[in-house]
């Protein structure tokens, strides 16, 4: 394993980003919206790593009995049934994401309530031109990748809702030790080498399974897939009856998962192992929901990081994405 492959020092990012929560809240603390009434819905528009904060936010808000319908849009257009009282979050780290800019233009045309989030780019320019509140990301790290802005972006979004009085400011932010998960991540990566990773979780933690999948795609330069219990027991598992490739299944299990989902995980793992598919059962660790999110995210980071080194890849660049952006213009 050649650690010199990590030319942009992604390891340092993994060690630092989980404890950047307060940065996000600080970035958004002075942004005040004047709405005529409580938002009828919250729509978060973003792609790739810029969409992840929306997934985290929705999961957090659900745990805190947030009553406003909330959606993440991974497309060029807003929902057809959106009304004038919707609140739109435009999330693009670069500020130039084609699909997100398209949603921004539509929201402007419909004169909706908008807040933008970006480091620079067209999103910032359009926000200034149209007097739209803008959260400007400021990360002092060379070659920073949007997928690692998830913590402070999530906090910034929640802070906007806090400013509106419809969500609570997150108190007693957990401080975690990313390095304490590094060896476990490295060991799991060695087991997963030369296999296709598949990540499963309960519906409540599906966003973490999705995050792991994305990190493996972008860091490790490998295909990976994710799904949730109980849905996967009704179709996907049949695809592993006689799999033509080698898979490595990672199951994220929480002590508070529905008892029947825990049974499903155990039985699914047994059935897969009976078919010579390796399964790693991972118990989600943490004293509260936010701490569980951070701890599990970091473990996934280490797995994808060391898989990249096992795969002789620099974990930071996403060259095919950049090539695609150039060629689709």
N, C-alpha and C positions, 0 to 999 in steps of 0.2 A: 504494500500500500504506500503510495507516494503522496505525502501531505503537502509537498511543494506544488501540487496541482491547484491548490486553493490560492490562486494568485490575488484575489480580491479580499482575502481574509474573511470569508463568510463565517468562519468559526467565531470570530470576534463579534459579529452581528448576532449570532445565536446566543452568545453569552450575555449580550446587553439588551436586546430588544424586549424581552418579556417584562422588564422592570421599567419600561418607558411609558407606563400608563399615565402618569401625572402630566407628562409633556402634552398629551392630547387634550386633556381637560384644560390645561393652561392656554392652548392655542385657540380654544373656542369660548373661553369664559366671558369675553366682552361682546360676543355677538348676540344681539337681542332682536327678536322678530316681533313685529306688530301685526298680529293676526286678528281678524274680525271675530273669529270663533275658533274653538278647538279643532285641530285638524281632523278631517273625516277619515284620512288614511295617511300612511307614511310609505313613500315609494323611494327606494334606494337604487339608483342607476349606476352600474359599474361593471367592469369586466376584469377577469383574471384576478390578480392580487388586490385590485381596488374594489372588488366585490366582496372579498372575504370579511371586511369589517361589518358589512351589512348582515352577513350570516351570523357573526358573533353577536351583533346587537340584537337581532331577532331572538336568538336563543336566550340571551340575558333578559330581555324584556318579558318573554313568556314566563320565565321563572319569577318575575316580579309583578305578575297579573296586569300587564299592560293591555288595555282594552282596545286600542286603536289598531285596525287591520294594517299589517306591515308586510311589504313585499320587496324582494330583490329582483330587479329587471336586468336580464342579460341579453339585451337586444337593442334594436335601433329605435323602438317606439315605446311610448307609455301605454299602460293598460287602456283599453277602449272605453271602459266605463268610469274613468277617472272624473272627479268633479272639481269645481273651483276651490273647494276647501282642502284639497289634498296638499300635503307637504312633500316636496321633492328634494331629495339629497342627490346631488350630482358628484360622483366620486371617481376621480381619475388622477392617479399620482402624477403622471406626466402632464396631464391637462390636455392631451391631444388624442385620447382614445376615441376612435371614429364613432363607435356605437353610442358612447356616452355623450359625446358632443351633439349627436343627432337628437337624443332625448332632451338635452338641454335646450336646443333650439325649439323643439315642440313645446316644452314647458313655458318658454318665453312667449311663444305665439299664443298660448292659451292663458297667459297672464296668471300663472299659478304661483304659489308660495315656494320659493326656491332657496336653498343654501348650497354653495359649491365647496368642494374640497379638492385641492390640488397643490402641487409644488410650484407650478407655473403653467405655461402653455395657453392654448385657446380658451380653456375653461376660465382661467384667471382673467384673460383679456375680455372675454364676453361678460364676466361678472362685473368687472369695473365699468365697462361701457353701459351696462344696464342697471347699475346700482344694486347689484345682488350681493347679499352677505357672502363673504368668502373666507374660508379657513385655509390659510396658507401653510402647507407643510414645510417644516424646516428640519432637515436631518443632516447633521455634519458627518457624513460618511461617504467616501468615494465609491462609485458604482453601486449605490444602494438600490435594492430591488423592491418593488411595491409589495411583494408578498410578505415582506418583513415590516411593513408599516401597519400591520393589522391591529396591533395593540393600541397605539396612540390614535389611530384613525377611529377605532371603535369607541375610545374614550371621548374623542372630539364630537362624534355623533351623539353620544349619550348626553354630553354637556349641553348641546343645543336643545335637546329635549328637556333637560333640567332647567335651562334658562326660561323655557316656556311653561314650566311648572307641571309637566306631564310625565316626568321621570325623576327619580331621585339621584342626586349626586352620589357616586360610589365612594363610600367611606372606608377607612382602614384597608387600603390597597395592599394586597399580599406581596411580599417580597420572596421570590423563589430563587433557588440555586440551580441554574441551568447545568452547571458542570456536574452536579450530582447524578444527572441522567445520561451523561456522555458515554460512560462505559457500557451501560445497558443498551444504548442505541447502537454503539459500535458492534456489540455482540450479536444483536438482532440483524444488523446489516450483513454480517458475515454469513448468518444462516440463510438470508434471503438472496444471496449472490447467485446470479444465473437463473433466477426464478422470476415469475411475474407476480408482483405484490397485489393482493386484494385486501381491502380494509373494510371491516364490518363494525357496526355499532347499533345501538338502539336508535329509534327515531329521534330521541332527545339529544343524542350526541352525533347525529348524522353529519352535522357541519364539521365536526372534528375528523371524521372518516374522510370527508371530502377534502379537507385541508391537507391531511396526510397524502392523499392521492395527488393533489396539486404539487406539493413539495417534492414528491418522488419524481413526478413528471419534469419539473423545472430544475431541481437540484441534481437528481441522479441521471436525467436524460433517459428515462425508462418509461414504458407504458405501465399504467397502474389503474386499478378500478376500485369502486366503492359501492356499498349498498347498505341497507338498514334492515333490522329486524322489526316486526315479523315478516315484512313484505317479501324478503328474499327467499323465505321458506316455501313460498307459493309458486316460484318459477325459477329464479337464478340457480338455486342449488342443483336443479336437474342437469344444468350444463356441466356440472362436475362429475357426472356419472362415469364417464370415460374420457377425461380431459386429454387433449393431444399435446399439451405443453406442461411444463413444471410450474406450479403455482406456490405462492407462500401467502397464507391467509393470516391476517392480523385481526383479532377481535378485541374491541375496546369494551370493557365490561365495568359497569358502575354498580356499587353496592345498592344504590337506590333505583336501579332499573326495575321495571315491572317483573315480578317473580316469574311469570310465564316466559318473558323474553330471556331471562337468565337460564331457564330450562332449555329454551330453544338454542341458545348459544352453546351450551354444553353438549346437547344432542347433535347439533350441526357439526361441531368440532369432531365428535366421535365418528360420525358418518364420513366426514372428509378424510380423517386419518385412516379409516377402514379402506379407503380408496387411494392410500399412499400420498395424500396431500398434506403437507406439513402445515400445522396450525400453531400459532403463538397467541395464547390468551393473555391479555394485558389488563390488569386491574387499574382503573383510573384512580389516581391519588389526589387528595386535597381535602381541606377542612370545609370548603364551601365551593359553590359553583364556579366562581371566577378563578379560584386557585386550581380547581380541577382542569379548567380550560387551559390555563397557562402551563401547568405541569405536563399535560398530555400533548399540547402543541410542541413543547420543547423536545419531548421524547421523539416525536415524529420528525422534528428537524434533524436530530442527531442520526436517526435511521437513514433519512434521505441524504444527509451529508456524507456519511461513511459509505453508503451505497454508491455515491458519485465517485469517491476515491477508489472503491473496489472496481468501478467501471471505467477507471482511468479518465475521469472527466473533471474539469474545473466546475464546481457546483454553482457558481454565480451566473455566468452568461446564459441567455436563452436565445441562441443564435438563430434557430429556425423561426422563432416568433419575429425577430427583427427582419429576417429575410422576407418573411411573409408580408410584413407591413410595407416594405419597399415595393414588392412586386404587385401588391393589390392596388396600389395608387393609380 
